[in-house]
Amino acid sequence: MNILSYNPSHNGAIAYLKDAHLLVSIEAEKNSNYRHSPISSHDVFDVLGELEEMPDVLCTGGWWPWDENATGSRALAGYRGVLKNDIIIGQRRFWGKPIRYFSSSHERSHLLCAFGMSSLPKGTPCYALIWEGAIGAFYEIDSELNITVLADVMNEPGHRYALLYGLADPTFPKNSAFSRFSDAGKLMALASFSVRSTPSIDEKKLIDFLLQDCPHLELSSHEDISHLRYHNVGADDPEFRNFAGIFSNKIFDVFHQFARARMKKRMPLLISGGCGLNCDWNTKWRETNLFSEVFVPPVANDSGSAIGTAIDAQFHLTGNPKIDWNVYSGLDFITTGPFDLGLYDLYETNYEMIADMLANNLIIGWVNGKYEIGPRALGNRSILAAPFQESTRVRLNEIKQREQFRPIAPVCLEEEATKWFGCDHASPFMLYTHRVRTDALAAVTHVNGTARIQTVSSVTNRNLYELLIAFKARTGYGVLCNTSLNFKGRGFINKIGDLSAYAVKHNLDGFVVEGRTYLLKSSRSYQAYLRMPHFTATDQRK
């Protein structure tokens, strides 16, 4: 059965399943489009170009509002709803032929995405947690995949979390109806700066305001917002950074206390929703030891909703809720298109040469194969650098046009993860934090001594694995800095013209595309590298 599915909301995506295998997932923000974009016409044409035959089923994810007073047929499921009778089944026409139509709720898309992508066999009972901008709920899923809502523990946990950053940021309009999507990641970084755990009296009042029981929280609802603690103090205020950690822990504790009291079957826990990208919280869930295992998909946010709706349709029509998938299921890099090749020295390179460049502090873009699904760069659309110097982290944040309190993540050989990060298992999707065990990796060590690691094996990403092997041979460490290759506020770069423009504008030393290296002639680091006596790659220059 072939299933074409799309998520109509922000973080829009189109996914295609063929016989329970994820062939492609195209996200609207990728290819240098704005973050959190909805699907547009060119995304539709991109995915149609990947199809080899007509789909059997067309799916639309649920969203809101659906106007209950509207006339005509109901074609789109709602935001909430976990029961099978919340599903809409019908028919459409596609390429002039009849085709099945399916829609289920946004809530179900998160749950089915997490279950379908997990390693849990069909029929495995489990718990689930959806926490995102709007939903904050626990669920129990039985062997027949019947879903029971255990409790709506907190509505809008992601919104409340991000709203704290907006309170402190003078640029955030305090009458805004909703928090900024970009602020949650910033607060996650700041929370690690906290060095105290007890809130002051004023901070307790702020917690009460931010966590009040209400359908929707807005800063402007406070009787005198200018008197709120941390109003417009800015992210550099040390006490605000302390409170960021306190508030982060408070939200987690609300959910943790419920789980400890009510979820005692020691079943696996599936986590979905945008808060599933909070690596500190994911790590804490594992450390609670309440669950036999914890799984978070790499598309925990709404970028996975199209996949989840497709899985739901497959389950409804075939009884199978499981899929085979690969995180590198985006589109191939576009190497055609104009750019000024005269700006570069071009090399046919090998892993050893690239490792030597990185060891000598060149910072390069790294492109291989199809791009990653989800928001994290996992080695196919990355910026890579040596992990040793604090100055490298500073330069990377300058390249990325990010605040300097933001950490840089490491990518590590799976077999070295225990040695350098105390991680004794594969962690391929950069979703958990681990404590760094050496002072040598300053560029990837956050202020609290942790790192959000990605592990790589020869199976998960052969090209990046071989580069890490070469870098280890050169330096003794199979670890590199890995951050996403994108313009600020946009998704991964996927065209060589955009990549060249990025390199010039943001001072990359060059980039590697499928093994061919382009080094900017204007780069001072590259010119210094050319002058090194050991440099022998000149003969390889094209």
C-alpha positions as CSV (number, residue, x, y, z in Angstrom):
1,M,0.0,0.0,0.0
2,N,1.3,3.4,-1.0
3,I,0.4,6.4,1.2
4,L,0.9,10.0,0.6
5,S,0.4,12.2,3.7
6,Y,0.8,15.9,4.5
7,N,0.8,18.0,7.6
8,P,-1.2,21.2,6.9
9,S,0.2,23.3,9.8
10,H,3.4,25.0,10.6
11,N,6.4,22.7,10.4
12,G,4.6,21.5,7.3
13,A,5.8,18.2,5.7
14,I,4.8,15.7,3.1
15,A,5.6,12.0,3.6
16,Y,5.3,9.0,1.4
17,L,5.1,5.4,2.6
18,K,5.5,2.5,0.2
19,D,4.6,-0.9,1.7
20,A,5.4,0.2,5.2
21,H,8.7,1.8,4.2
22,L,9.3,5.6,4.5
23,L,10.6,6.6,1.1
24,V,10.7,10.3,1.5
25,S,9.7,13.1,4.0
26,I,9.9,16.6,2.6
27,E,9.7,19.4,5.2
28,A,8.6,22.9,4.1
29,E,11.4,24.7,6.0
30,K,14.2,22.7,4.3
31,N,16.0,24.1,1.2
32,S,16.6,27.5,2.9
33,N,12.9,28.2,3.5
34,Y,11.7,29.9,6.7
35,R,11.6,27.8,9.8
36,H,8.2,26.4,10.8
37,S,6.8,27.1,7.3
38,P,3.6,25.4,6.1
39,I,3.6,23.3,2.9
40,S,3.7,25.3,-0.4
41,S,3.2,24.4,-4.0
42,H,6.9,23.7,-4.7
43,D,7.0,21.1,-1.8
44,V,4.1,19.3,-3.5
45,F,5.9,19.2,-6.8
46,D,9.1,18.0,-5.1
47,V,7.3,15.0,-3.5
48,L,5.4,14.2,-6.7
49,G,8.8,14.0,-8.4
50,E,9.8,11.3,-6.0
51,L,6.7,9.1,-6.7
52,E,7.1,6.2,-9.1
53,E,3.4,5.2,-9.0
54,M,0.0,6.6,-7.9
55,P,-0.6,6.4,-4.2
56,D,-3.5,4.3,-2.9
57,V,-4.2,6.7,0.0
58,L,-4.1,10.4,0.4
59,C,-3.9,11.7,4.0
60,T,-4.3,15.0,5.7
61,G,-3.2,15.6,9.3
62,G,-5.6,17.1,11.7
63,W,-5.5,20.8,12.8
64,W,-7.7,23.4,14.3
65,P,-10.1,25.1,14.3
66,W,-12.7,23.0,12.6
67,D,-15.8,25.1,12.6
68,E,-18.6,22.9,13.9
69,N,-21.2,25.3,12.5
70,A,-19.8,25.0,9.0
71,T,-21.9,23.4,6.3
72,G,-20.7,20.8,3.8
73,S,-18.5,17.7,4.3
74,R,-16.0,17.5,7.1
75,A,-12.7,16.8,5.4
76,L,-10.2,17.6,8.1
77,A,-9.9,16.0,11.5
78,G,-9.4,18.2,14.6
79,Y,-6.4,19.0,16.8
80,R,-7.4,16.7,19.7
81,G,-8.9,13.3,19.7
82,V,-7.4,9.8,20.3
83,L,-10.3,7.5,19.5
84,K,-10.7,5.5,16.3
85,N,-14.0,7.2,15.7
86,D,-12.2,10.5,15.4
87,I,-10.8,9.3,12.1
88,I,-12.3,10.6,8.8
89,I,-12.5,8.2,5.9
90,G,-13.6,9.1,2.4
91,Q,-12.7,9.3,-1.3
92,R,-10.9,11.8,-3.5
93,R,-9.7,11.9,-7.1
94,F,-6.0,11.9,-7.9
95,W,-4.7,12.0,-11.4
96,G,-8.3,11.5,-12.6
97,K,-8.7,8.3,-10.6
98,P,-10.5,7.5,-7.3
99,I,-8.3,7.3,-4.3
100,R,-8.9,6.7,-0.6
101,Y,-8.8,9.7,1.7
102,F,-7.9,9.6,5.4
103,S,-7.6,12.2,8.1
104,S,-7.0,11.8,11.8
105,S,-6.2,14.2,14.6
106,H,-3.0,16.1,15.2
107,E,-2.8,14.4,18.6
108,R,-3.0,10.9,17.0
109,S,-0.3,11.9,14.5
110,H,2.2,12.4,17.3
111,L,1.3,9.2,19.0
112,L,1.4,7.0,15.9
113,C,4.6,8.6,14.7
114,A,6.3,7.8,18.0
115,F,5.0,4.2,18.1
116,G,5.5,3.5,14.4
117,M,9.1,4.7,14.4
118,S,10.0,3.1,17.7
119,S,11.6,-0.4,17.9
120,L,8.6,-1.6,19.9
121,P,7.0,-4.6,18.2
122,K,3.4,-4.4,17.2
123,G,1.2,-5.2,20.2
124,T,3.6,-3.9,22.8
125,P,1.7,-2.0,25.5
126,C,3.3,1.3,26.4
127,Y,2.9,4.8,27.9
128,A,3.2,7.9,25.8
129,L,3.8,11.6,26.5
130,I,2.9,14.4,24.2
131,W,4.2,17.8,25.3
132,E,4.3,20.6,22.9
133,G,3.1,24.2,22.5
134,A,-0.5,23.3,23.2
135,I,-0.8,19.7,24.5
136,G,0.8,18.3,27.7
137,A,-0.7,14.9,28.3
138,F,0.1,11.3,29.3
139,Y,-1.4,8.3,27.6
140,E,-1.6,4.5,27.9
141,I,-1.6,2.4,24.7
142,D,-2.7,-1.2,24.9
143,S,-1.8,-4.2,22.8
144,E,-4.5,-3.4,20.2
145,L,-3.3,0.2,20.0
146,N,-6.3,1.6,21.8
147,I,-5.3,4.9,23.3
148,T,-6.4,6.2,26.7
149,V,-5.7,9.7,27.9
150,L,-4.4,9.3,31.4
151,A,-4.5,13.0,32.1
152,D,-4.0,16.4,30.6
153,V,-1.3,17.3,33.0
154,M,-0.6,20.8,31.8
155,N,-1.9,22.6,28.8
156,E,0.5,24.6,26.7
157,P,3.8,23.4,28.4
158,G,5.9,24.4,25.4
159,H,4.2,27.8,25.1
160,R,4.6,28.5,28.8
161,Y,8.3,27.5,28.7
162,A,9.1,29.7,25.7
163,L,7.1,32.6,27.0
164,L,9.6,33.0,29.9
165,Y,12.3,33.9,27.4
166,G,9.9,36.3,25.7
167,L,9.3,38.0,29.1
168,A,13.0,38.8,29.5
169,D,13.7,39.7,25.9
170,P,13.1,43.4,25.2
171,T,12.5,42.6,21.5
172,F,9.5,40.3,22.2
173,P,6.1,42.2,22.0
174,K,4.5,41.5,25.3
175,N,1.0,41.7,23.8
176,S,1.8,38.8,21.4
177,A,-0.9,36.1,21.3
178,F,1.7,33.3,21.3
179,S,5.3,32.7,22.2
180,R,8.0,32.6,19.5
181,F,8.9,29.1,18.2
182,S,12.6,29.9,18.4
183,D,12.7,30.9,22.1
184,A,12.3,27.4,23.5
185,G,15.7,26.3,22.3
186,K,17.3,29.5,23.7
187,L,15.8,28.9,27.1
188,M,17.0,25.3,27.0
189,A,20.5,26.6,26.6
190,L,20.2,29.2,29.3
191,A,18.7,26.7,31.8
192,S,22.1,25.0,31.9
193,F,23.7,28.2,33.4
194,S,21.6,27.9,36.6
195,V,23.5,27.4,39.8
196,R,20.7,27.5,42.3
197,S,17.5,25.5,42.7
198,T,15.4,27.5,45.1
199,P,13.1,30.3,43.8
200,S,12.9,33.6,45.6
201,I,9.5,35.0,46.8
202,D,9.2,37.0,43.6
203,E,10.2,34.1,41.5
204,K,7.5,31.9,43.1
205,K,4.9,34.5,42.1
206,L,6.2,34.4,38.6
207,I,6.0,30.6,38.5
208,D,2.4,30.9,39.8
209,F,1.6,33.3,37.0
210,L,3.3,31.3,34.2
211,L,1.7,28.0,35.4
212,Q,-1.7,29.2,36.3
213,D,-4.7,27.1,35.2
214,C,-6.1,28.9,32.2
215,P,-7.1,27.9,28.6
216,H,-4.4,30.1,27.1
217,L,-1.7,32.2,28.8
218,E,-0.6,35.6,27.5
219,L,1.9,38.0,29.2
220,S,-0.5,40.8,28.7
221,S,-3.0,39.1,31.0
222,H,-0.9,40.1,34.0
223,E,-2.3,43.1,35.8
224,D,0.9,45.0,35.6
225,I,3.4,43.2,33.3
226,S,6.2,45.8,33.9
227,H,6.3,44.6,37.6
228,L,6.9,41.0,36.7
229,R,10.3,39.7,37.8
230,Y,12.7,39.6,34.8
231,H,10.6,41.8,32.6
232,N,12.9,42.9,29.7
233,V,16.1,42.2,31.7
234,G,17.7,40.4,28.8
235,A,19.2,36.9,28.5
236,D,22.6,38.0,30.0
237,D,21.1,38.7,33.4
238,P,22.6,36.1,35.8
239,E,19.6,35.8,38.0
240,F,17.3,35.3,35.0
241,R,19.7,32.5,33.9
242,N,19.3,31.0,37.3
243,F,15.5,31.2,37.1
244,A,15.5,29.6,33.6
245,G,16.9,26.4,35.2
246,I,14.5,26.6,38.1
247,F,11.5,27.1,35.9
248,S,12.6,24.3,33.5
249,N,12.9,22.0,36.4
250,K,9.5,23.0,37.7
251,I,7.7,22.1,34.5
252,F,9.5,18.8,34.3
253,D,8.6,18.1,38.0
254,V,4.9,18.6,37.4
255,F,4.9,15.8,34.8
256,H,7.4,13.7,36.8
257,Q,5.3,13.8,39.9
258,F,2.2,12.6,38.0
259,A,4.2,9.8,36.3
260,R,5.6,8.6,39.6
261,A,2.2,8.6,41.2
262,R,0.1,7.1,38.4
263,M,2.3,5.2,35.9
264,K,3.6,2.2,37.8
265,K,3.5,-0.6,35.2
266,R,7.2,0.0,34.1
267,M,6.2,-0.1,30.4
268,P,8.2,1.8,27.7
269,L,7.6,5.5,27.3
270,L,7.2,7.2,23.9
271,I,7.8,10.9,23.8
272,S,6.5,13.2,21.1
273,G,5.8,16.9,20.6
274,G,8.2,19.8,20.3
275,C,9.3,19.5,24.0
276,G,10.7,16.1,22.9
277,L,13.6,18.1,21.5
278,N,14.6,19.3,25.0
279,C,17.6,17.0,25.5
280,D,17.8,17.8,29.3
281,W,14.2,16.7,29.8
282,N,14.7,13.5,27.7
283,T,17.7,12.6,29.8
284,K,15.8,13.2,33.0
285,W,13.1,10.8,31.8
286,R,15.6,8.1,31.3
287,E,17.1,8.8,34.7
288,T,13.8,8.4,36.5
289,N,13.9,4.6,36.0
290,L,10.1,4.7,35.8
291,F,10.1,3.1,32.4
292,S,11.6,0.0,30.8
293,E,12.9,2.2,27.9
294,V,12.4,5.7,26.5
295,F,12.0,6.5,22.8
296,V,12.0,9.9,21.2
297,P,11.7,10.1,17.4
298,P,14.1,12.5,15.6
299,V,10.9,14.2,14.2
300,A,9.3,14.7,17.6
301,N,8.0,18.1,16.7
302,D,5.3,18.7,14.0
303,S,7.8,17.8,11.3
304,G,6.8,14.2,12.1
305,S,3.1,14.8,11.9
306,A,2.8,13.8,8.2
307,I,4.6,10.5,9.0
308,G,2.4,9.9,11.9
309,T,-0.8,10.4,9.9
310,A,0.5,8.1,7.2
311,I,1.2,5.4,9.9
312,D,-2.3,5.9,11.3
313,A,-3.8,5.4,7.9
314,Q,-1.6,2.3,7.3
315,F,-2.7,0.9,10.7
316,H,-6.4,1.6,10.0
317,L,-6.4,0.1,6.6
318,T,-3.9,-2.8,7.0
319,G,-3.6,-3.4,10.8
320,N,0.2,-2.6,10.7
321,P,1.3,0.3,12.8
322,K,5.1,-0.1,12.1
323,I,7.3,1.3,9.4
324,D,10.9,0.9,8.3
325,W,12.6,4.3,8.1
326,N,15.9,6.1,7.8
327,V,16.6,9.5,9.2
328,Y,18.2,10.5,5.9
329,S,14.9,10.5,4.0
330,G,14.9,14.0,2.6
331,L,15.9,15.2,-0.8
332,D,19.2,14.9,-2.6
333,F,21.5,18.0,-2.7
334,I,21.1,20.1,-5.9
335,T,24.6,20.6,-7.4
336,T,23.3,22.4,-10.5
337,G,22.7,26.1,-10.6
338,P,24.9,29.2,-10.9
339,F,27.6,30.2,-8.5
340,D,31.0,31.8,-8.8
341,L,33.5,28.9,-9.0
342,G,36.3,31.4,-9.4
343,L,36.0,32.2,-5.6
344,Y,37.3,28.7,-4.8
345,D,40.2,26.4,-5.0
346,L,38.7,23.0,-5.9
347,Y,40.1,19.7,-4.7
348,E,39.3,16.0,-5.2
349,T,39.9,15.2,-1.6
350,N,40.0,12.2,0.7
351,Y,39.0,11.8,4.3
352,E,42.6,12.2,5.5
353,M,43.0,15.6,3.8
354,I,39.7,16.9,5.2
355,A,40.6,15.6,8.7
356,D,43.9,17.5,8.4
357,M,42.1,20.7,7.4
358,L,39.7,20.4,10.4
359,A,42.6,19.6,12.7
360,N,44.2,22.9,11.6
361,N,41.1,24.8,12.6
362,L,39.4,25.2,9.2
363,I,35.6,25.2,9.5
364,I,33.7,23.6,6.6
365,G,30.3,22.9,5.4
366,W,29.7,19.2,4.9
367,V,27.1,17.7,2.5
368,N,26.3,14.1,1.6
369,G,23.3,12.3,0.2
370,K,19.8,13.1,1.2
371,Y,19.1,15.6,4.0
372,E,18.0,14.6,7.5
373,I,14.3,14.6,8.5
374,G,13.6,16.6,11.7
375,P,15.4,19.8,12.8
376,R,18.7,18.4,13.9
377,A,21.8,18.2,11.6
378,L,23.0,14.6,11.8
379,G,25.9,14.7,9.4
380,N,24.4,15.2,5.9
381,R,23.8,19.0,6.1
382,S,26.3,20.0,8.8
383,I,29.0,22.5,9.6
384,L,32.0,20.7,11.0
385,A,35.0,21.9,13.1
386,A,37.6,20.6,15.5
387,P,36.2,20.2,19.0
388,F,39.1,21.4,21.1
389,Q,39.1,25.2,21.5
390,E,36.6,27.5,23.2
391,S,37.4,30.0,20.4
392,T,35.9,27.5,17.9
393,R,32.6,27.6,19.7
394,V,32.7,31.4,19.6
395,R,33.4,31.4,15.8
396,L,30.7,28.9,15.1
397,N,28.1,30.9,16.9
398,E,29.3,34.0,14.9
399,I,29.0,32.0,11.7
400,K,25.5,30.9,12.7
401,Q,24.6,34.4,13.9
402,R,23.5,33.0,17.2
403,E,23.8,34.1,20.8
404,Q,27.1,33.1,22.4
405,F,25.3,31.3,25.3
406,R,24.2,28.6,22.7
407,P,26.1,25.3,22.9
408,I,27.7,23.5,20.0
409,A,27.0,19.8,19.8
410,P,29.5,17.0,19.2
411,V,29.3,14.1,16.8
412,C,31.3,11.1,18.0
413,L,32.3,7.7,16.9
414,E,29.9,5.3,18.6
415,E,32.8,3.2,20.0
416,E,34.3,6.3,21.7
417,A,31.1,7.7,23.2
418,T,31.7,5.9,26.6
419,K,35.3,7.1,26.8
420,W,34.6,10.8,26.2
421,F,30.9,11.2,27.2
422,G,30.0,8.3,29.4
423,C,27.4,7.2,26.9
424,D,27.4,3.4,26.7
425,H,24.8,3.1,23.9
426,A,24.0,4.4,20.5
427,S,22.6,8.0,20.4
428,P,22.2,8.7,16.7
429,F,19.7,11.6,16.8
430,M,21.2,14.1,19.2
431,L,18.3,13.9,21.7
432,Y,20.1,13.4,25.0
433,T,22.8,15.0,27.1
434,H,25.8,13.3,28.6
435,R,28.6,14.6,30.9
436,V,31.9,15.3,29.2
437,R,34.8,13.3,30.7
438,T,37.7,15.4,29.5
439,D,38.8,19.0,29.4
440,A,40.1,18.6,25.9
441,L,36.7,19.1,24.2
442,A,36.1,22.7,25.1
443,A,34.2,23.6,21.9
444,V,31.5,21.1,22.6
445,T,31.3,21.2,26.4
446,H,28.4,23.3,27.6
447,V,28.7,25.5,30.7
448,N,27.3,22.8,33.0
449,G,29.8,20.2,31.7
450,T,27.4,18.3,29.4
451,A,27.1,17.8,25.7
452,R,24.2,16.9,23.4
453,I,25.9,14.1,21.5
454,Q,25.3,12.3,18.3
455,T,26.9,8.9,17.9
456,V,27.9,7.6,14.4
457,S,28.7,4.1,13.2
458,S,29.6,2.7,9.9
459,V,26.0,1.6,9.5
460,T,24.2,4.9,10.4
461,N,26.4,7.3,8.3
462,R,29.3,5.8,6.5
463,N,30.8,9.0,5.1
464,L,30.8,10.8,8.4
465,Y,32.1,7.7,10.2
466,E,35.1,7.5,7.8
467,L,35.9,11.2,8.4
468,L,35.7,10.7,12.2
469,I,38.1,7.7,11.8
470,A,40.5,9.9,9.8
471,F,40.2,12.7,12.4
472,K,40.9,10.3,15.2
473,A,44.0,9.0,13.4
474,R,45.1,12.7,13.0
475,T,44.3,13.9,16.5
476,G,43.5,11.0,18.8
477,Y,39.8,12.0,19.1
478,G,37.0,10.6,17.0
479,V,34.9,13.7,17.8
480,L,33.9,16.8,15.8
481,C,31.7,19.9,16.3
482,N,28.5,19.4,14.4
483,T,26.0,22.2,13.9
484,S,23.3,22.6,11.2
485,L,24.1,24.1,7.8
486,N,21.5,26.8,7.4
487,F,20.9,30.5,7.1
488,K,19.5,32.0,10.4
489,G,15.8,31.3,10.7
490,R,15.7,28.9,7.8
491,G,16.0,25.2,7.2
492,F,18.9,23.2,5.8
493,I,20.7,24.4,2.7
494,N,20.1,22.1,-0.2
495,K,21.4,23.9,-3.3
496,I,25.0,24.7,-4.1
497,G,24.2,28.3,-5.0
498,D,22.8,28.8,-1.5
499,L,25.8,27.0,0.0
500,S,28.3,29.2,-1.8
501,A,26.4,32.4,-0.8
502,Y,26.4,31.2,2.8
503,A,30.1,30.4,2.8
504,V,31.0,33.8,1.5
505,K,28.6,35.8,3.7
506,H,29.2,33.9,6.9
507,N,33.0,33.2,6.6
508,L,33.1,29.5,6.2
509,D,36.6,28.4,5.1
510,G,34.9,26.2,2.4
511,F,32.7,23.2,2.0
512,V,32.7,19.6,0.9
513,V,30.0,18.3,-1.4
514,E,30.0,14.5,-2.0
515,G,33.8,14.4,-1.5
516,R,34.7,17.4,-3.6
517,T,36.2,20.2,-1.6
518,Y,35.7,23.9,-2.4
519,L,38.0,26.2,-0.3
520,L,37.5,30.0,-0.4
521,K,40.5,31.8,-1.7
522,S,39.7,34.7,0.5
523,S,39.7,32.6,3.7
524,R,42.6,33.6,6.0
525,S,42.5,30.2,7.7
526,Y,42.8,28.5,4.3
527,Q,45.6,30.7,3.2
528,A,47.5,30.1,6.4
529,Y,46.9,26.4,5.8
530,L,48.4,26.6,2.3
531,R,51.6,28.0,3.8
532,M,52.1,25.1,6.2
533,P,55.1,23.0,5.1
534,H,53.2,19.8,5.5
535,F,50.5,20.8,3.0
536,T,50.8,18.5,0.0
537,A,47.4,18.7,-1.6
538,T,48.3,21.3,-4.2
539,D,48.8,18.6,-6.8
540,Q,45.2,17.6,-6.3
541,R,43.9,21.1,-7.1
542,K,41.5,21.2,-10.1
